[in-house]
């Protein structure tokens, strides 16, 4: 399967994340280990290597990690975000002041291992349901402060984003319905508020709620915590009336059964809260 390369995030979005991570790591005195063991003027060259196969993400964050410690460090990328690599692949070559290289090492690798883990898991899940029309989406279940880059990693893995934030779209969930009084009232209030540019999606967990939502004229429904059998019935009810999105504890082990029901989208919080980091290291090259 050919995967379209995801446009890179603007540097202005990335710098604050890297600055915060470096500030946290440097503490009050900086990298005392490198200061103690490495001469101040010593130069070195190191390689960022993938220690297992996967989809790479976070190259710009790694580059900025080194650049913000020392602008003289040379960072030569060997791959791009979204690229699938084998174990042992050199991802980048970095050279410059040895102390500064090691000071930036952990911050660069933290971003790369975490985001590459997300991209890799996303690609595996997308590939596992490629024969079905469903598209894999992520959710707002992200690490505070890292949502922009976590969702970018999902896109690098071939997935799609659900809402980036609360202001992207109206998603009427169970508590909104409970407080509004009933599903019809909640939908009507949302339609009155939304205008023509804010989409409206409604979460339902029963077929009865679904029918009420469809009668109210919604064009997208979130089918929450439904069994595959119930999902299939819901998809049939929605044909020609609304797009469908399944959600609720979906994992790599259950996603295929969900895709088989014919839903249009599958929302997986798993992608950003439960994936495993990809093993990537920084190796000295003499």
ZIUR-V668446 format. One record per pair of residues at least 24 apart in sequence whose C-alpha atoms are under 6 Angstrom apart, sorted by the first residue. I is the first residue (numbers start at 1). J is the second residue. Records with the same first field share a line. If there is no record, write none. Layout:
# ZIUR-V668446
I = J + J
This chain:
# ZIUR-V668446
6 = 156
18 = 65
31 = 103
34 = 99
42 = 97 + 98
43 = 96 + 97 + 98
44 = 95 + 96 + 98
45 = 94 + 95 + 285
46 = 93 + 94 + 283 + 284 + 285
47 = 92 + 93 + 282 + 283
48 = 90 + 91 + 92 + 281 + 282
49 = 88 + 89 + 90 + 91 + 280 + 281
50 = 87 + 88 + 89 + 280
51 = 87 + 88 + 279 + 280
52 = 87 + 279
53 = 85 + 86 + 87
54 = 84 + 85 + 120
55 = 82 + 83 + 84 + 116 + 119 + 120
56 = 81 + 82 + 83 + 116
57 = 81 + 112 + 115 + 116
58 = 111 + 112
62 = 108
65 = 104 + 108
66 = 104
82 = 156
113 = 277 + 278 + 280
114 = 277
115 = 153
116 = 278
117 = 276 + 277 + 278
118 = 153 + 271 + 275
119 = 153 + 154 + 156 + 157
122 = 157
123 = 157 + 158
129 = 256
134 = 259 + 263 + 264 + 265
135 = 265
136 = 265 + 266
137 = 161 + 162 + 266 + 267
138 = 162 + 267 + 268 + 269
139 = 269
141 = 269
142 = 272
169 = 198 + 199
170 = 200
171 = 200 + 201 + 202
172 = 202 + 203
173 = 203
220 = 244
222 = 246
224 = 248
228 = 258
232 = 261
